[in-house]
Amino acid sequence: MWRGDRVGVAAQSPSDKLGGSVKPRKGASVAKVKASVGEETQPVLKVSNLRTVFRTREATIHAVNGVGFEVRPGELLGVVGESGSGKSVTMMSLLKLLPTPPAEVLSGSAMFGGEDLMQLSPDALRAVRGRDIGFVFQDPMTSLNPVLTIGYQLTEPLRLHLGMSKSRARKRAAELLATVGIPSAEARLDDYPHQFSGGMRQRVMIAMALSCDPKLLIADEPTTALDVTIQAQILEIVRKLRQELGMAIIWITHDLGVIAGIADRVMVMYGGQVVEEAPVGELFANPKHPYTRALLETLPNLKGKRSGKLRTIAGQPPHLLQEPRSCPFAPRCPSVHERCRIENPPLFALAGGHKSGCWLEEKTGGRRAA
Amino acid sequence: MTAAVRVPRTGSQRAPGRRQPKTGGTKVAAAEVSPANQEILLRVDGLKVHFPIYSGLLRRQTGLIKAVDGVSFDIRYGETLGLVGESGCGKSTLGRAILRLVDPTAGSVTFGGKDIASLPAWELRELRPRMQMIFQDPQACLNPRMTVSSIIAEPLDEHLELSAAERQRRVRELMEAVGLNPSFASRYPHEFSGGQRQRIGIARALALNPDLLVCDEPIAALDVSIQAQVMNLLADLQEQFGLTYLFISHDLSMVRHFTDRVAVMYLGKIAELAPADQIYSAPLHPYTKALLSAVPVPDPKLEANRKRIILTGDVPSPANPPAGCNFCTRCPEVKEKCFALEPEWRNLGPDRLVACHFAGNEKSST
């Protein structure tokens, strides 16, 4: 319905030379091909039974309670959940980015390239962070050092991890900046972060995360702090880069709209647990867990009927002061029954790569997923 | 809001006598008039808010941030006017200028037959109970050392003289109206969750039976499931008390569901103003089109086949806005005329205003 649709896109990428022609994303079909290929190959990352707590003087917060998932090569795994659902803490735990104390990883393994990240020595882990696994944080202002130039910060991982010479690293840094769509990249290397706008800073963060050709990119709410038009620019870059570089991505967000646009598979978290996991089309068309369903129903939409009222989920998210022995969603669940209050449901594997952590699935023939 | 200039109280300035009939009248007006010829509650005319930039050793004024640069519109009794735009476009400053929480540089804001923009402090204070504000960050706008009851009662203490029992009754009433348990009245803000804190802020704004509520991103700091709760509350209260809202937000899908008309702001100016259903189904201004196409839709099939307009570059600095149309640097449909001439505020059909030279010319093609 929009006119002049692709005009902006064509004019937008000064880095056209890198990607050649940027094909419009075929979306679902591409995702499906990738997912089916992925199932046979080894996962890039396989996390199981991860548990993280925060110990404070007053209480122990059970932030992550037995989270397990895997990411396949070339796949974009979307992680959604409200604040406090444990999505960021899960990813930070994997790379030991949480300050200890108060944080403590109680159990879990994270197999990455034949090694368990949880067992690695701090030095070995340092070599992985930034080289094999790139990380993009939410707030680009606080994650860039204000007193160092963009060029210095961008060449640092290149020289450290890949042992590049100063001049080669600088050349590569300029290429990277151009890749993420920053005009006159070479000249901007000598600028400081404050000379960049929010959207450009986030591009720098992405360039930095991509600098060593990581196998896995973890992006923690990378567009949350940005305006919608800038968010659209960043999402377009990520779509393009995925096709060019073929790395696996974990994309954390609370925006189901963003997930619908870029993810191949989605993992929904609530109360420090994974409550549902499914390919993106399946999740939106056929949500299984009552929480996912409620979440999708509360969303206002740009299309369809305008309503003066939205559906709501009554009540508050859980406090997580105790290890959950019941379903964390039970107090707010419309289809709650007795068992939900005494036993925490495992994830049940359903047809079509769908998993749901709800007791109702046992009746419909779901098998317990490992 | 209650931090208005303190003026010695005299009998004539006290509100209670005047307040009661006024509110009753508003309710009737909101319910009875048809949307077509609604009475105007507030009229903004050519409003400008400029902030000086001082720099150098002598702190001389070296520039001007044109946060709001010539905005005109009106708000009708009982309606919700949405004000959307990206950060830095001046929407919050506009909301504040309407309540004169910042002083306008030029233009007028007519409310209750008086020009708020040039009213002396004591007269302004008399109008204050009729216009209140809900702020974005419920954490920052509540005094952590005050109990909920004293927060909600502060406007009452400031503008009315109620007995202790009346005051307590009113606080209970307000807490119930916003869905808070009145037995929590003696608790402190930190004991409440984000959504509940926002409810406290709403109760405080309602304390004096206002006509107009300026809601400055009231749900931006809340989680998705809590956002819907607060929005529904605002809709209920509007019905119940005949409130008029200016709803400032960057969340276009939320605005679509809760507003009657929407104003889209860009770089200190309003680009387009239209009824909500029309602005979403047939946007006229290129910026509105781009903004709407940038909003992600929670539907994978739709997202996959969607054609997006992706704007290039960033919003120019309001200290140095481009000549001509202020959107000319990023507009995908820009033509020569746009660089030279500032577009007029044109009326295209009932209630449809747009500031673009070319909007509406290609109506047949859309």
Interface residues (C-beta under 8 A of the other chain):
Chain A: M1 W2 R3 G4 D5 R6 V7 G8 V9 A11 Q12 R25 K26 G27 A28 E82 S83 S197 G199 M200 D227 V228 T229 I230 Q231 A232 Q233 L235 E236 H254 D255 L256 G257 V258 I259 A260 G261 V280 G281 F284 A294 L295 L296 T298 L299 P300 N301 L302 K303 R306 S307 G308 K309 L310 R311 T312 I313 A314 Q316 P317
Chain B: E86 S87 S193 G195 D223 V224 S225 Q227 A228 Q229 M231 N232 A235 H250 D251 L252 S253 M254 R256 H257 F258 A276 D277 Y280 K289 A290 L291 L292 S293 A294 V295 P296 V297 P298 D299 P300 K301 L302 E303 A304 N305 R306 K307 R308 I309 I310 L311 T312 D314 V315 P332 E333 E362 S365 T366
